[in-house]
């Protein structure tokens, strides 16, 4: 069964840090572009960071709002992608989802391109 499972969310003070994990089963994550998307109440789901599958279009991409604060990485031995989130702000509060696509690289990756979605993990940044 092909699935993604997110973990690591929780409640954190502004300026704090969280590390989210996206673990894959049933497929090899290295062959997929992985995007993290977030959705706050009443808002559209938006891309945050992305890490490409290997190939000419490989690399990473970050939304302007998180550049310098969030870092995406892979651990292929664990078949897992991580999102390190530092200097968190209240505006980062959302449900965070990881999504895998075998069809695209990070440039232009939007939710409709995803093949597999995780169930999401809640991140709440509040004082």
C-alpha positions, 0 to 999 in steps of 0.5 A, a space after each residue: 500500500 502506497 502512503 505518506 505519514 506526517 509527524 512532528 507537529 505540535 504547539 510552539 511559542 513564536 520564535 521556536 522550532 519544530 521538525 516535521 517528518 514525512 515517511 513513505 511506505 510502499 514506494 521509494 521516496 528518492 524517485 519522487 518530488 516531495 512538496 510540503 503544503 500547508 492550509 490554514 482555516 479559511 485559506 487555500 492550500 499553499 506550497 511551502 518548501 519542495 525537494 525534487 527527485 533526482 534528475 536535470 530539474 532537481 533541487 529545492 525550492 522555498 516560498 518567500 515567506 519561509 526562506 531562511 527559516 525552513 529547511 527541507 532535506 531527505 534521508 533516503 536510508 529512512 525513506 523520509 523527508 524532513 522539514 526543519 522549521 525555525 523562527 516560527 511565527 503565528 502566521 505559520 499556524 496551519 495543517 502541514 501536508 507532504 505530497 509526492 509527485 513522480 511527474 514534476 520537479 519543484 518548479 511550478 509544483 502545485 497541489 494538483 500535481 501530487 500523486 500521494 498525500 499524507 494525512 497532515 500534522 497540525 502546527 500551532 504557533 502561539 504565545 
